[in-house]
Amino acid sequence: MAEQAGALRLTAPSVGGPIDVYRLTAEGAHALSDEDVEQVRERVRRWAELDNEALDQLPRS
């Protein structure tokens, strides 16, 4: 269901409102600020760069 909602937001951005992101732990739910979300996005971007660099090093057959 989450993938469908994400796809819908990409193809019809006027559907729905802002998305709230929460971190769920045993201690409870914590809403992430815009700054928190941007930090996560940056980590994901860096992970993707490193992943691509590693894949580029694999031998081609």
Rosetta blueprint (number, residue, H / E / L):
1 M L
2 A H
3 E H
4 Q H
5 A H
6 G H
7 A H
8 L H
9 R H
10 L H
11 T H
12 A L
13 P L
14 S L
15 V L
16 G L
17 G L
18 P L
19 I L
20 D L
21 V L
22 Y E
23 R E
24 L E
25 T E
26 A L
27 E L
28 G E
29 A E
30 H E
31 A E
32 L L
33 S L
34 D H
35 E H
36 D H
37 V H
38 E H
39 Q H
40 V H
41 R H
42 E H
43 R H
44 V H
45 R H
46 R H
47 W H
48 A H
49 E H
50 L H
51 D H
52 N H
53 E H
54 A H
55 L H
56 D H
57 Q L
58 L L
59 P L
60 R L
61 S L
